[in-house]
Amino acid sequence: MTTRPELFDMDRRVLLGLIPLGLFVFFTAIVLTTDFSTTTIAGFPNGGLSIVEDMGYSFIGAPGLAELPTENFLVALVLIAIMLDAALDGALMLAKRDDGGEN
């Protein structure tokens, strides 16, 4: 019987545990080296109230009330919703097919 090749002497679970640790270190380095001294917020011209409020106006079909162009946000939001729905459908399909080793 052949066995899988061993690249390291470590257990596979240890190597898989190092991946999230590496991502944590990477994101921590990004946060610690980012300059947060700028206090101006870009993206709200003319004293715009809220992106969320303007997206709501676009959802109900009243883009004339919105102060910001939010159609790009809506496209991204709908695409994310479709992908999450597809992932949920796939998870449900796999859950129905898995019998848990029972007859």
Secondary structure, 3 states (H helix, E strand, C coil): CCCCCCCCCCCHHHHHHHHHHHHHHHHHHHHHHCCCCCCCCCCCHHHCCCHHHHHHHHHCCCHHHCCCCCHHHHHHHHHHHHHHHHHHHHHHHHHHHCCCCCC
